[in-house]
Amino acid sequence: MAGKKSRKDAKARKAHKHLPPGPVMVDVAGTRLTGEEKTRLRNPLVGGVILFARNFESRAQLTELTQRIHDARGEPLLIAVDHEGGRVQRFREDGFTPLPPMAALGRVWDRDPLAGMRAATEVGYVLAAELRACGVDMSFTPVLDLDYGVSKVIGDRAFHRDPRVVAMLARALAQGLAQAGMTACGKHFPGHGFVGADSHHEIPVDPRSLERILKEDAAPYEWLGDGVIPSVMPAHVIYPKVDKHPAGFSRRWVQDILRTRLRYDGVVFSDDLTMEGASVAGDILARAEAALDAGCDMVLVCNRPDLADELLARLKVVHEPASVERIRRLMPAFAAPSWDALQAQTRYQHARSIQSEIVSR
């Protein structure tokens, strides 16, 4: 029976050998793929999978799960996770290093900017190296929001209040990610830090002018560009002096400002379309269409497999070749060492000791 099932999976993978990544990122329910989930992952509209803490019970199990996800298609799907450090770190046990919140790196910068840069690089390296050793391709990090001291959902996830410091620390963190073969994702464009409302549960409104936002919150995106931050995630925030739509549903923000004015050519992900901040666009189909029409390359549907299936059944879209190529650039450029091989590397050991000093302060 097991051999018959294996032959069936191999036949399915062969049928999808040349299937390019689609514009929808979905999740999975548990620690192992179900038959229904394998079928969903082979839908031509799917381009990636996002993991959560519920998908982790051990490193061995996580590695097996990511291998099964990669094996589901001839061209492996992109596997991502929100693994920033601090309170947003999905995998915390069985050897994973406790990572500091990004605000801790900002405090190191305030004491010694060069030490802050070095610490950010080492944290980025540890973060990426451990994930990649378990088969995860990328993390949705770093947060580029400014810390105005008003947003509880951002809070210590932000590096600093000063956009120049945010840009420098983000550049250093991205360097560490890249050394381990992982790309970075800046979020939440053009900035979520100024508003107190949490877009997971409310619809935040930022009343500031475009000029002020570009000068402050969006400045790191312009300074870093797609060469350093190869993907971006817009905020589910409405900026009424710029557009009536949230940034991720706004052609003004994505096409006119991000793509044209800031000359950004990386991947644009929507934030989770099941969040309350996305509800203004309508049902799940209307939300996905709004995000893709605005210029997003890939939309996320998390924690609602019923809505994911509804979207995959109803969405009619031709994925642009430029979007496909941008998504492909997010895949790791080289193979990662195994977990045991990683532990033996002097580079990893040294990076881990530096970031551990930050956590203990």
BELRAWO-V946077 format. One record per pair of residues at least 12 apart in sequence whose ideal C-beta (glycine too) atoms are under 8 Angstrom apart, sorted by the first residue. I is the first residue (numbers start at 0). J is the second residue. If there is no record, write none. Layout:
BEGIN
i={I I}
j={J J}
END
This chain:
BEGIN
i={8 8 11 11 11 12 12 12 12 13 15 15 15 15 15 16 16 17 17 18 18 18 18 18 19 19 19 19 20 20 20 20 20 20 20 20 20 20 20 21 21 21 21 21 21 22 22 22 22 22 22 22 22 22 22 23 23 23 23 23 23 23 23 23 23 23 23 23 24 24 24 24 24 24 24 24 24 24 24 24 25 25 25 25 25 25 25 25 25 25 26 26 26 26 26 26 26 26 26 26 27 27 27 27 27 28 28 29 29 30 30 30 30 30 30 31 31 31 31 32 32 32 32 36 37 37 39 39 39 39 40 40 40 40 41 41 42 44 44 44 44 45 45 46 46 46 46 46 47 47 47 47 47 47 48 48 48 48 48 49 49 49 49 49 49 50 50 50 50 50 50 50 51 51 51 51 51 52 52 52 54 55 55 55 57 57 58 58 58 58 58 61 61 61 61 62 62 62 62 64 65 65 65 65 66 68 69 75 77 77 77 77 77 78 78 78 78 79 79 79 79 79 79 80 80 80 80 80 81 81 81 82 82 82 82 82 82 82 83 83 83 83 83 83 83 83 83 84 84 84 84 84 84 84 85 85 85 85 85 85 85 85 86 86 86 87 90 90 90 94 94 95 96 96 96 96 96 97 98 98 98 98 98 99 99 99 99 100 100 101 101 101 101 101 101 101 101 102 102 102 102 102 102 102 103 103 103 103 104 104 104 104 104 104 104 105 105 105 105 105 105 107 108 108 108 108 108 112 115 115 115 116 116 116 117 117 118 118 118 119 119 119 119 119 120 120 120 120 120 121 121 121 121 121 121 122 122 122 122 122 122 123 123 123 123 123 123 123 123 124 124 124 124 124 124 124 125 125 125 125 125 126 126 126 126 126 127 127 127 127 127 127 128 128 128 128 128 129 129 130 131 131 131 131 131 132 132 132 132 132 133 134 136 136 136 136 137 137 137 137 137 138 138 138 139 139 139 139 140 140 140 140 140 141 141 141 141 141 141 141 141 141 142 142 142 142 142 142 143 143 143 143 143 143 143 143 143 143 143 143 144 144 144 144 144 144 144 144 145 145 145 145 145 145 145 145 145 145 145 146 146 146 146 147 147 147 148 149 149 149 149 150 150 150 150 150 150 151 151 152 152 152 152 153 153 157 162 162 162 162 163 165 166 166 166 166 169 169 169 169 169 169 170 170 173 173 173 175 179 180 180 180 180 181 182 182 182 182 183 183 183 183 184 184 184 184 184 184 184 185 185 185 185 185 185 185 186 186 186 186 186 187 187 187 187 187 187 187 188 188 188 188 188 188 188 188 188 189 189 189 189 189 189 189 189 189 189 189 189 190 190 190 190 190 190 190 191 191 191 192 193 193 193 194 198 198 198 198 198 198 198 199 199 199 200 200 201 201 202 202 202 202 202 202 202 203 203 203 203 203 204 204 204 204 205 205 205 206 206 206 207 207 208 209 209 209 209 212 212 213 217 217 220 220 220 221 224 224 224 225 225 225 228 229 229 229 229 230 230 230 230 230 231 231 231 231 231 231 232 232 232 232 232 233 233 233 233 233 233 233 233 233 233 233 234 234 234 234 235 235 235 235 235 235 236 237 238 241 244 244 244 244 245 245 245 245 247 247 247 247 247 247 248 248 248 248 248 248 248 249 250 250 250 252 253 253 253 253 254 254 257 258 264 265 266 266 266 266 266 266 266 267 267 267 267 268 268 268 268 268 269 269 269 269 269 269 270 271 271 271 271 272 272 272 272 272 272 272 273 273 273 273 273 283 283 283 283 283 284 284 284 284 286 287 287 287 288 288 291 296 296 296 297 297}
j={37 70 37 41 71 70 71 72 73 73 41 71 72 73 74 73 74 73 74 41 43 72 73 74 74 318 323 327 45 46 47 74 76 77 297 318 323 326 327 42 43 44 45 46 318 44 46 291 295 296 297 298 316 318 322 42 44 45 46 47 287 297 298 300 307 310 311 314 45 46 47 48 49 77 79 268 297 298 299 300 39 40 45 47 48 49 300 301 304 307 48 49 50 51 54 300 301 302 304 307 48 50 54 64 68 53 304 53 54 53 54 55 56 60 64 60 63 64 67 64 67 68 71 304 67 71 304 307 308 311 68 71 72 76 71 72 311 310 311 314 316 76 311 76 77 297 318 326 76 77 78 79 297 326 68 76 77 78 79 78 79 80 81 299 301 64 65 78 79 80 89 135 80 81 89 301 302 89 90 91 89 89 90 92 92 93 93 94 95 133 338 90 133 134 135 132 133 134 338 134 78 133 134 135 134 134 134 330 136 137 326 329 330 134 135 136 137 135 136 137 138 139 184 130 135 137 138 139 138 139 140 98 126 130 135 138 139 140 98 100 101 138 139 140 141 142 156 98 99 100 101 122 126 140 98 99 100 101 102 103 155 156 100 155 156 156 129 130 133 129 338 129 125 129 351 354 355 358 122 125 126 354 358 122 354 357 358 155 156 141 142 155 156 157 158 168 172 146 154 155 156 157 158 159 155 357 358 360 118 119 122 158 168 172 357 146 157 158 159 164 168 357 158 159 164 167 168 167 167 168 171 167 168 171 171 353 353 354 357 168 169 171 172 175 171 172 174 175 178 175 349 350 351 353 354 172 175 350 353 354 357 171 172 173 174 175 176 178 179 175 176 178 179 346 347 350 175 347 350 351 354 138 140 175 176 179 175 176 178 179 180 181 179 335 341 347 350 338 341 181 179 180 181 331 335 335 336 337 338 341 338 335 181 329 330 331 181 182 184 230 329 176 181 184 184 186 232 268 172 176 183 184 186 158 168 169 172 173 183 184 185 186 156 157 158 185 186 187 165 166 169 185 186 187 188 190 219 220 223 228 156 157 186 187 190 191 192 216 157 159 160 161 162 165 190 192 193 215 216 158 159 160 192 160 192 193 160 192 193 194 195 191 192 193 194 195 197 195 197 191 197 198 199 191 192 192 215 216 218 219 218 219 218 219 222 223 183 185 219 223 227 228 223 227 223 227 228 350 335 331 332 333 335 331 229 230 328 329 227 228 229 230 228 229 230 231 232 266 268 219 220 223 228 230 231 232 231 232 233 234 270 232 233 234 235 236 246 270 217 220 231 232 233 234 246 252 257 212 213 216 217 220 233 234 238 246 252 256 257 205 212 215 216 217 234 236 203 234 236 216 205 207 216 236 234 235 236 270 274 275 276 274 275 276 274 275 275 276 235 237 245 275 276 278 279 234 235 236 237 276 236 237 238 239 236 237 238 238 239 240 238 240 240 238 240 241 256 238 241 256 256 261 257 261 263 261 261 262 263 263 264 265 265 265 266 328 329 265 266 267 268 329 257 263 265 266 267 268 247 267 268 269 270 245 246 247 249 252 253 257 267 269 270 295 246 247 270 276 247 270 274 275 276 277 276 279 252 256 279 280 289 293 276 277 279 280 269 270 277 290 293 295 277 279 280 286 289 290 293 293 292 293 294 293 267 293 294 295 293 294 294 294 325 325 296 297 322 325 326 328 329 294 295 296 297 295 296 297 298 299 287 290 295 297 298 299 299 299 300 301 302 286 287 290 298 299 300 306 300 301 302 303 306 300 303 306 309 310 309 310 313 314 298 300 310 314 314 316 316 322 325 326 322 326}
END
